[in-house]
Structure formats: C-alpha cells, structure tokens
Amino acid sequence: MLPVRLCDSELEVQGPGLVEVRATSSMGNGLFATHDISRGTRVIAEVPILAISNVSSLEQDMLERDLPAFCAALQHLPQADLQNLGHLHCNGLHNTTEMRQRVRQWYRDRGTTDANGNILKGKKLQDFAKSTTKRFAIFLSNRVEMSTNDTCRSGVFPLHSRMNHSCVPNTHSAYNASIQRLTTHAIRDIQAGEQLTTSYLETLCQAFHQRKRMTERDWGFVCGCHACTDLSDEPLRRRMFELDQRLLLRRFPLAVTLGLPVARDDLEALRDAEELVALLEHLGLEGMDLRRMYRTCSNYNLNLGFMQGAVQYAQKELELERCMIGTDTAHLQGEMGGAEFWLRLLQRLSN
C-alpha cells in the first residue's frame, strides 16, 4: 500500500479501514477494499479539499470567471492540502498556454509576493503560474458538482479523486446536501482486495465508441474495464442507447410528427422503459440510469392508470436510492426528485 496523507480538512470514513489507496498496474493509483463490503454500505463521506462556484463548461467563462476564483481560493489553502491536490490525476488537455498566461497576469495584477514578501516576477512568476495552472487542470480533471437548494459549487475530494472509472462500476458517489459531504456507497457486494470503481460518465446507456470518445476527450484515458475489453455485451449496450434515446424524444410532441424513432403512445413508451430496466439489471448497472428508469416506469404506469405498477416501481426506486445515497436525505424530502416523497404521493393517490 502506498503511504498517502489524505488532508488536514475533516474526513469521515464509514467503518474502520474499509479502503486504502494502492498502485494499479495500468491506472495509476486506485482505491481498494480492505474488508468485504456489503451492498448499500456507505464507504466514504468526505468534505472537499477545495471548492469554488460551479465551473462552466464554456472555455471563455472558465478563463474569465472560474480560473480567477480558483486562484483566489488557492491562496487560502493549507500546504498539506496543496500537496494532496498536486498528487491527483491531471488531464494535460486542460493545461493550456492561455491558462498559464491568464494565471501569470492574475498574480501580476495583484502584486503577489513569495514567502519572503518579495513581489513575484521573472522566472519565479513563471514557475508560480505554471504550478497554479497545473493545479487548476487537476481541479478540472477531478471536480464534482456540489448542489444544494441555494448554491451550486464544484469541489475536489481526496478519496473520491483516487477512484478509477469503470463502465460497470461497483460504487455510486453523490454530494449529500443534508450532511454536506460527498458520499460513496457500494451498489453491489465488494470483496476484500477488490478495486472500488465509479462511473465518470453522466449515463452508461451508451455504446463502446461513445464511451471511449468521452473518456479520451474529458479525462485523457482509454477505459480498460470489462465492458470495454470484452465486447460480447455490446449489442445490449447499443440497444440500451437506442431505448434511452427513444424515451428522451418522447418528451417532445413533434418527435412523432417528424417521424423520429419514438414511442407512439404511453403504453409503447412503458414497454421501452421496462426493456431498458431489464437490460440495466441484467448488466448489473445499479446506478443513476436504473434509478431514473424506475421513475420513468412509475410515471408511465400512473399515466395509464396502472396504480399498482406505479407503486411497485416507486418502491424499487426507493430501495435503490437508499442503497446509492443512504437514508439521511432531508434535502430530498418534499421534492419530486426524492423517491420517498414520490412513493408517499402515489400511496395517497391510491387510497
């Protein structure tokens, strides 16, 4: 095991020594289970090393708003956290000449000084700007959205940033606004010595070439998980994408008129959603896609007047939500997005 100092900031791990950081043969460092971990266990609950207002996906906004905010936040970061940030994965595509120029100008405009009180200039300023730009690239490579009812920020979390991607992940991570922690839960049983993986992708209802393009573009690596090296399930993945697109197009009334591949009515849409649920369950993808499809099935059952089916899918969604997020979810109460609220609403309607 590599000796890793996590950070000085508060860090909470559920259970004594459930995970450790180790070197892998092909993916740099990774997070591994030190004990058997049961499905639904909260493995990690942690606060960020550093957080700023939510980062834009537009390059110009990133340069004009997000980069200065990061530089300002970095000045208040303890040395230990600076070191931890510097040890995390960096996608070199984010480390650009223009960013270095912007950082250099930011420090110059503020007359930033070194540890001895001397204003940074010349090579010292260049070196300072270079290290800050790399840290910003690391931030962009590892950031997680931290949404609450009032704010939306992006943060970097020490343990979560050590987790490698898989298109068949065994954990789910999400920011829990109720406890103000990023939590990671096991979504299936994990054996001691097994690597904990998460999905970096917004959806896993994609074919191999789509997933490959996104991981290369956004994170600078080629995924070597089972789903990407053994393509025997690729026809099922392509079918998942097709069904997911049909269901997305169903939201737009003009889709049928324009002759797009979409369900013609709610009953056909329900069949699409149930087929997608079956594929996700068959492939062991118990994450946000499955949770989303349980809600979709529940909604279509409700629209069709099949109250029993609506409640059954809502119960499935609630069980999966508790596995993925836990039960301390006050931030979801009273919101249509929360599975418990949705189930209670259906139960009231059925009485």
N, C-alpha and C positions, 0 to 999 in steps of 0.2 A: 504494500500500500504506500502511495506517495504521501509524505507529510504535507498536509495542506492546512494553513491557518485561514479560517473562513472569513472572519471580520470582527471588528470591535463592536459593531452595532448589534442590537438584540437579535438573537437567532433561536428559534424554538424548533426542536425536532421531536416529533411524537414517538416516544419509545426510546429506550437507551440503545444507542449504537445500531440503529436499523440500517444505516447506509454508510458507505465510505467512498472516497474518491480513489480511483486506480487508473493506471495507464492501460490503454487498449492497444491491440496490435495495429489497428488501421484508422482509429477515430480520435486520436489524442487521448485526453483524459475522459473518463466516464464515471457514472455513479452506479455502485453495485450494492446489492443487498447483503448484509452480514448475517441475517437470520431469515427464516421463512416468513413471508409477509402475506397475510390473508387479504383476499379481495375486499375492498372498502376501507382498508386501513389508511389513516392519514399518516403519511410517511414524513412529510415536511410541512412546516408553517413558518415562513420567514419574511422579514422586512427587507427592503431594498438597500443595497449599498448606496445608491444614488437614484434620485427621481427628479424629473422635470415635467412641465406641462406637456401634454401628449404630442408626440413627434409627428409632423406632417409627412405624407408620402410624396409631396411635391418638392423637388430638389430646391427650387428657389426659396420656398418657405423654410425649408430645413436650414439653408445657409443664412437667411436673414433673421429668423426668429429662434430656431431650435439650437443652432450652434452657439450663439451668444449666451443663451440660457444655460447651456451645458458648461461653458467656460466659467460662468459666474458660480454655478453650483460646485464646480471642481475646486474652486479656491477655498471652500469651507470643508473639504473632505479630509478626514484624518489620514495620516501617512499610511497606516496599515490598510485602510480601505483603498487608497490609491494603488498600493501594491497588489491587492487582490483583484482589482479591476484590470490591472495590466497583465495579469496571468490568464485572463479569459480569452476565448476564441475570437479572432478578428477576421472578418471578411475583407480582404485587401481592396475589393472594389469600392468600398466606402472611403478609403484613404486616398483622397484626391489632392492634386496640386492646388486647385482652387480653394479647397477647405483649409489647407495649410496657409495660404495667403490670407484668407479671412481671419484665421486664428492669430496670425502674426500681427495683422492690423488691429485686432481687438486688444491685444496686450499693449501694443504701441500707443493706441489712443488713450489708454488708462495709465500709462506710465508705470506698468507693473514692475515690481522690484524682485530681486532674488533674496535668498535667506539672509544676506548681509546688508540688505537695504539699498543695493545698487540697481539702478534702472536697467532693465533688460535691453540689450541692443547687440547688433552684430551676430556673431555665431551663437552666443548664449540665447538670444531671442529666437534664432532659427531652431536651435535644439529644443527649446521650450515649446515652440509652436509645433514641432514635429511630434513630440511626445503627447501633447494635448490632442492633436489630430488623430493619432493612433487610438487614444483612449475614447475619443468620440466615435471612431469606427467600431471599436469594441462595444460601445454602448448601443450603436445601431444594430450590431450583429446579435445582441443578446436581450434587447429590451422586451418588456412585457407590458401590455396595457393594464392600467390600474384604474378601473372605472368605479365611481360612486355616484350617488344621486346628484351630487353637486359639482363634481370635478372629474376630469379625465386626465390622467398623467401616464407617463411611461417610466418604468424603473428597471434596474438590473439587479437580479437576485443571485447570491453567491452559489447556492447549491443547485438551483434550477438551471443556472448557466452551465453547469457541468454535465447536464443531461444531454445525451445524444438523441438524434432524431431516428424514428422508425415509422414506416408506413403501416406497421402493425404494433402500435405502442402498448405497453403494459401499465402505463400510468396516465392520469389526467391532471393537468395543473390549471388553476384559475385563481384570480385575485378575489379574495373574500372581503367585501367591504364591511361586513359585520364585525370581523375581528382585525381588519386592516393588516392582513397577511396574504402572501401568495401561498396557497396550499397545493400539495401534491398528494393524490390518493392512488392506491393500487386499484386498477379496474379489472384485474384478474389475480389469481394466486401467483406469487413470485417466489421462487426458490432461493435459498441462500446461495450466494455466488453469482446469481443472475444479474445482468445489467438492467438497470431501470431506464426505460426509454419513454419519450414523449413524442408527439407529432408537432412539428413546426408549422404545418400547413393548416389553412383555415378549414379545409374539407379534405377528406380522404376518398370522396366519391369521384376519383379521377383515374385516368389510365396512366400507365407507366411513363409514357413520353411527356405527359403533362406534369406529373410529379417531378420527374427528372429536370425538366426545364426550370421549374420554380426553385428547387433546392440549389441548382447551379447558379441561377441568377441572384437569388436573395441571400444565400449563405455560403456560396462558393464551394460546394462539395457535391459529390455523386453518392447518392444513398446506396448502401450495400446491404440493406435489410433483406429478409427472406422474400418479401413481396417483390423486390426489385431485382433479385438474382435468380429466383425461380418463378418464371412467368406462367406457370401452369394455371394459376387463378386469374390470369389477365382477362380472359373473356368475361368473367364475372365482374371484374373491376370496370371494364368498358360498359357493361350493362348497367352497373350502378351509376355511372356518369350519365348515361342516356336517360335513365329513370329520374335522376335528380334534375336534369335539365327540363324534362317534360313537366315536372312538378313546379319548377320555378316559372316556366312560361304560363302555367295555368293561372297565375296571378294576374295576367294581362288579358283582358277581354278580347283584344284584337288578334290574339295569337291564333284562335280558331279561324277567324275571318281571313287571315293572311295565309292560312294553310300550313302553319308551323306544326312540328311534331308535338302535339299536346293532347291531353285527355279531353274528350268531348263533353264530359259531364262529371259530377262529383263521384258517381259510382266507379267510373273508369279511373278517376284520379285516386280513389281509395285503393283500387287494385294495384295501381302503380306504387303507391306508398307502402302497401303491405308486402309487395315483392321486394322493394328496397330494404325494408326491415328484415326480411328473411335472409337476404344476401349479407347484410351487415352482421347479423347474428351468426350466420354460417362462417364468416371470415374472422370472427372474434373481434370485431371493431366496436367495442362498447364505449364509445366516446360521444362527442357532441353531435355527430351525424345521426347516431341512433336515437339519442335523446330528442333531437329535432324531428325525426321521423315518427317517433311515438306521439308527439304532439300533433303532427300533421294527420296521422291516422285518427287520433281522437277527435280532431276538428271535423274531418270529413264524416266520421260516424255521427257526430252531432248534427251536421247539416242535413244528413239523410234520415235523421230521426231514430238512429240506432243507439239509444242511450246506453244500453249495456256495453256495447263495443266501445263507446266513448269513454266510459268509466274504466273499463279494463285497460285501455291504452294509457289513460292518465295514471293508473296505479303502476304500470310498468315504468312510466316516465319518472314518477316519484321515487321508486326504488333505485333507478339508475342515477337520478340526481343525488340521492343520499350517498351512493357509492362514490360518485365523482367529486362531490363538493363537501359532503358532511351534513350535519343537522343544524349547525349554528348559522342559519341563513336568514336572519331577521331582515336583511336588505332585500330579500325576495318576497317577503310577506306583503300582501296587498298589491302585488304586481302580476300582470298576466303572464310574465315570463317565469314565475315560480311554479313548480309542479304542484306543491301543496295547495296553493291558492286555486289553481285550475281544478284540481280534484274536488276541493270543497265546493267550488261553484257548480260543478257538474252534479255533485250529490244533492245540492239544494234544488237544482232544476229537476232532478229525477223524483223528488219527494212530492 
